[in-house]
Amino acid sequence: MVESEYGPWSFRLATSRMSRRGFVAAAGMTAAAMMLGGTLAGCSGSGEKPSEGGAPVPGDIDYADWDAVLAAAKGQTVSWYGYGGDEARNTWINTVLAPALKDKYDITLDLVGMDINDILTQLSGEMQAGVTEGSIDFIWINGENFYSCKENGYLWGPFTSYLPNFNDYIDAESPEVAYDFGSPTEGFECPYGKAQMQMWYNSDIVDAPPTTVEEFKAFCQAHPGQVTYPEPGDFTGTAFISCLIAGVIGKDEFEKLSSMDAPTEEGVLAIVEPGLDYLRELSPYLWKEGATFPADASTVATMYADGELVLNMGYGAPQDLVNTGQLPESTRSFILDTGTVGNSNFMAVAANAPHKAAALVAINEVVSPEMQLSIYENLGNISVLDMAKLPESESAAFAEVPLGSTQIPLDELLDHRIAEAAGPVIPILEKLWLERVAQG
């Protein structure tokens, strides 16, 4: 998404500038452009033949033979495309992951930071032109972007069964691995990290945060005009109202939205209507009495940092903002007892990737216990590994990671995790909010 896209380099905190509305529109235009090159969809490079697993094998490389993959990858330069505006993540990739790939496998990692829309334009343009060895090896991608690329044959796979670390440490049957915003991944994506909605406040100003939707309403009443959220259509805004709706209707009921592949407005409304009623009742106590909402998460972040608001929200804790002095050390995070929505972001290989072997090795390294632990330590991202599959010493290492003042323990987050609505549900949910809350 989103992509967030809302993402790629996905799941930023409230400083994200990409709205879901803009993202969906861009994804739709990209998909339309892809269809113009439909006769080329499915091309995956010259001289390739299918393997038993269904993925193409260039030359004599057998991707089911990991030693052969390692041998083919040696000496290659592999390009990783994604959003480049997250400096902390860029630093981790360049100072931790890239040196490890070079030292262990003699692979050079080329990190290419671009807006997801530009990445898709580049990929689709090369595919439509019949370029068999393109410029992109693998991509940080998810949501509607993944769906569009996969449907149009612009991704290579299935490949996850070739990855030793995926096979050993990831639960392939988990809904968050098997589906990406309701779209079956079918081995065309390997998960990279998990994100989960959190809220935060200044503990020098607010004594205690709300932990239920009833308490949240009372909190807004006690701080009139000092709470708001980005207008849904912005990724963070949609995720935040999802948390409140789930708090009203319950996790099980809300998660029905995550498996809808052909949703109707009537079907979605039947599930979320009590939550929309709650949001409408909440609006008079919000900023501008709910007559208008900030356009995006970055605006809300600025309002919070300036003291105009007493609460902010985003995917992940704002620990980097505290560490860099942009937020006070008294900042604390919280989640609702009823849970908050979360999702996974993924890595996919371009159909015409020139260095597929190196891409597989790089992706496999990202999901190694060592790198997933480092990501958690340095970036605070929730691991995609199944802790039950790890050796006890390695699972314990995750639990022993020192947390900053704004970070919530991993087990607490996972115990309060709600699957997000499927991609096709999102625009319907946003339309219902606009009609029944904003205009209600």
N, C-alpha and C positions, 0 to 999 in steps of 0.2 A: 502497500500500500503503500501499503501502503504505503504506504508506502511511501509510509508510510511511507523516495516515495513517501508515502508516509514512510518513510524510509527509503530505501537504501541511501546512502549510509543511514539507514532506517532509524526508527525509534529514538529520536532525539528527545531531549526534555522540552520544556515549554518554549525554548528558543526556536523551535521548528518554524520554518516559513512556508512549508508546503501544505496547503489545505487539501482535505480529501476531495472537496468539490473540484478543485483544479486538477487534482491527480486523476480522478475518474474521467474528467473531460479529456485530459491528455492521453490517458490509456485508450479511451474510445477512438480518438483520432489516429493513434498509432495502430490500433487493431484494424481500422479501416484501410490505412496505408498498407498494412501487411496483406490484406486480402487482394490488393491490386497485384501483388506478386505471388498469387496463390499457386501458379504453376511451378514455382520454385520451392514452395513450402515443403519441408521434409528433406531438402538437400542437406547432406552432412559431410561433404568433402569427397574429392575424387579418390578412387582406388580403395574405397572402404567396402567391407563386406559384413553382413550381419554375424554377430556371435550367437552362441546358444542362448544368452540372456536377453537378446533382442536389440542390444546396442551395437552400433557399427564399430568395426575394428579396422583401423587403417593398417595397410601393409600386413606384416606378420605379427603384430602385437596382439597378444591374447590378454584382454583386460581382466579375465578371471584368474590369471596368473600374476599375483602381486609382485613377485620378483621380476617378471618381465616388464611390468609397469614401471618399477623403480629404475630398471636399466634404461628404458626408453626415455624416462624423464630426466636422467642425469645430464647436466649441462644445458638444459633448456631454460629460457626466460619465459615466465608465465605472467599474463596480465590479469589483474583482478580489478574489475570495474564496479564503481558504486559511488554513492554520495560522499563527497570529499570534505564536507564542512565540519566534521567532528574531529577537532585537533587531538583530543585525548586518544581517540581510536586510531587516528593516523599514526600517532607516536607509538602506540602499542604495536601496530602492524609493522612499522619500519624498524623498531628497536628490539622487538621480541620475536615475532613470527618470521620476518624476513631473514634475520641471521640464522634462526634455527633451520629454515629450509635450505639455506646455503651450506651450513656446516654439516647437516645430516645427509642431504640428498644432492648437493651441488646444483640446486635450483635457484635461480634469481627471480625474485618477486618484483613485478612492476605494478605498483599501486596507482590506478588511474581514477582520480576523483572527478565525477561528472554528475550533473542532474540526471535522474532516472529517465526523464523524457528524452534527453539528448542521447542517452545510452540506447534506448529503444529505437530511436531514429537511426542511429548508426548501425545497429544490428539489422534492422529491417532493410535499410538501404543496401547493405552488403549482400544480404540474402536475395533481395529482388534482383540485384545485378549479377547473381550467379557466382559470387566470390566464394570459392571452395575453402580458402584459408583466410579467414577474416582477421580483424585486429583484436577481437575480444575472446579471451579464453573462458573466464568464469565471472559471474555477476552476483552481487548481493541483491536479492530480489524477493518479492513475495506479493501476495494478494492478486489484484486484478492484473498487474503486470505479468506475473507468472502465468496466470490463466491465458492471457492473450498470446504470449510467446509460445506456450506449450500447444495451444490449439492450432496455431499456424505453423507448427513444425520448426520453430526457431531455436529449440533447445535439444540437446543431445541426451540420450538416455534410453531406458533406465540405467543408472550407473551406481546407485547407492549400494547394491549388493556386492560391488567390487571392493568396497572400502572396509578394511579390517576393523578400524575403530567404530564405524557405524554398526557392523555386525556384532562386535563384542560389547559395546557400551550404550547403544541407543535402542530404545523400545520402538521398533518399526511399526507396531500396531497401535501405539498411542495416537489418539485423535489429533494431537498437536504435531505429530510427525506425518501421519497418513493424509492429513488434510491441511490446506493452506487457505484460510478464510472460506472454508466450505468446498474448495476445489481439491479433488484427489491429487496427491503429489505423484503417485505411481512410480517412485524411484527417480523422478526427474529433478528432485531437489534434495539437498542434505541440509538439515537444520543447522543454524549457526549460533543462535542465541534466543533466549526468551525474554520478553519484556512484560511488565505488569504495571497497571495504573496505580499510582500512589498520590497522596495529597500531602502538603506540608504547610507549616505555619511557624511563626516566631513565638517561641515559648516565653519570651519576656513580655509579650503582649497578650497572648492567649493562654489561659490557665490549662485548659484541657480540650482536646479535639473531640468532635462528635464521632461516635462509633456505629451508629445506626441511622437509618433514614429519618426516623422520628427526631433523634437528637440533632441531625443535620438541619432539619427545618427550624428547630428551636435555636440552633446556633445562628442561623441567618436572621431570625427574628431579634436575637440579642445584638447582632451587628448589622443593622439595616443599611443597605447600600454598600456594604464592604465585602460582599461575596458576589462572584459571578463566574461564568465559564465561557469559553469561546463558542461562538455560534456553531452548532453542528453543521457539518460540511467541512469544517476544520477537523482534522483527525482527532485531536485531543478533546475537542468539544463533544464529538460523537461518542468517544470512549467514556467520557465522564458521565454523560446522561445515561449511558448503558449501565454504569455502576449503580446509579440511583434507581433506574428502572428495575434492575436485578434485585436490589434491596427491597423493593416493594413487592414484586411478584415471586421472588425466590429464585435461587440458582437453577434448579431443575427446569423450571418453566422458561427462564430466559435462555438456557442452553438449547432449547428446541430451535432457536433461531440459528444456531451454528450449523445445523445439518440441512437447512432448507436450500434446495438447489433450483427450485422454480417458485419462489415466493410470490404471493399476491398481497396487495395492500390489505385486503380483508383478513387474510390469514395472519399477517403480522400484527394488525390492530387487535385481533382477538386475543393475542398473547400479551401485548404491551399496554393496552389501554389503561389499566390501573396505574401504571407507572407514568404515563402521560398526564393523567389527572393529577398525580402528585406534583409533577414538574410545573403544571399550570398553577397549582395552589402555592407553590414555592416562589413563583416569579415576583409577586409584589414586594418581597423582602430583599430582592437582589439589587445590584447596581442599576441605577436608572429605573428602579421599580419593575425591572424586566421588560421595559418598553423597547429596549435594544440590547444587543449583546456585542462584546468585542469581536472583531472580525477573525482573529486568529490567536493562537497560543502565545506568540511573541508579544502581542499587545497586553494580554493578561499578565505575562511575566513582568513586563515593564511596570504595569500598574501595581503589582504586588511589591516589586523592588522599591517603588517610590512610596510605599505605605498607603496607597489608596485602597488596597485590598488587604484582608487579613488571612487569605488562604489562596494557595495556588495548587496546581495539579499537573501531572505529566507521567510519561512512561519512564519509570525508574526514579531513584532518589536523586536529589539535587546536590550530591556530595561534592562534585567538582566545583559548583558555584560557591559552596562554603569554603572549600580549600583555596580557591582563588580570591576570596574576600568579596565576592559579588553578593553573597548573602551572609548574614551574621551566624556566628557559631551556635547561637541559640535556636537555629532552625531545626525543626523536628518533623519527621514523616509519620504518616499513619494510614491505615486502610480501614475500611468498614468491616464490622464483624460478619456481615453478610457476604463479603468478598469484593474483589475488584477484577475487572476484565484483564485478560492477558492473551498474548499470542506469541507465535514464533516467527523469526525471520530466517531466511534460507540462502543457500548458495546453489546456483545452477550453472551448467556448462553450455556455452553457445554451440549450436549445431555445427557451425563451421569453424570451431575453435582450432587453431593451428597446433596447439600444444595440449592435447587432451590428457596425455599421460601425466604431465606436470600439474595440470589442473586437478587431477584426481589425488595426486600426492599432497598437494597444498590443502585441498579440502579435507583430506584424511587427517592431516596434521592439525588443522583448526579444531577438529572434534576429538583430538587426543585428550586424555585426562590432564596431561601437563598444561596444554594450551587453554583448555576450558577453565582450569583452576586459575591460570594467569589472567584470563579475561575477567573472571569473577573478582580477583584481587585488585586488578587495576582499573576496571571499567564498571564493576558492579553488576554486570549482566548475569542473569540467571542461566545456569548451565543447561544444555540440552541433554546431558547424559542422564541415564537412569542410575541413580545412586545405588540401587539394589544390585546392579550389575558390576559395580566397581569393587576392587579389593577393599577390605575394611580400612586399611591405612589411607587409601586415596579418598574414600568418601569422608573419612574423619577430617582430612585436610580441608575440605570445603567448610565443614562446621567450625573449624578453628580459625578461619580467616577473620582478622580483627575488622570490626565494622566502624564506620564513621558515625558521627552523631545523627545523621539523617537516614542511615541505612537500617532496614528491617531484616531480621534474620531470614535466611533462605527458607527454612522449614515453615516459618509463619506465613510467608508469601505463598508458598505452594499449597498450604492448607486452606488458603482463602482465595484460590484462583478460579476464575470463571472464564469459560471459553467465549470468545467474542462472536458476534453474529457473523454469518457467512457474508461474503462479498455482495451477492445479489440482494441481501436484506438491507444493507447499509443505506442505499439511497431511498428506500421505502421508509426506513426509520427516520431519516432526516426530513423527508417530506411530511410525515405524520407530525413530527415535532414542529415544523414550520406552521402547519395548518392548525394544530390543536393546542400548541403551547405559545409560540411567538405571536400568532394571530388570534389566539383564543380569548 
